[in-house]
Amino acid sequence: MGLTPKDMISSLSKLLDWLEQESNWGTNNGELRFITGRIGEIYTAIMTNGSMAIETNQNPKNTRRLENDLIKQISLKDEVAN
């Protein structure tokens, strides 16, 4: 079962708080890659009215959206290019 839009927004909020806290502690940018990557995935899913991928490591397709009654796997790179 996927995350609801409400769950995604809640997760995004928690991740942004976590990122701010880690930044305030002076955490190395390299250590923040997981957080920023997850923020990008969730943000893309929210902004495209999609959902998070069901399986892990669907590189680089991390989010899904309904397009013309078909589920299309998308990546953050695809969205930035459009």
Buried (B, 14 or more C-beta within 10 A) or exposed (E): EEBEEEEBEEBBEEBBEBBEEBEEEEEEEEEBEEBEEBBBBBBBBBEBEBBBBEEEEEEEBBBBBEEEEEEBBBBBEBBEEE
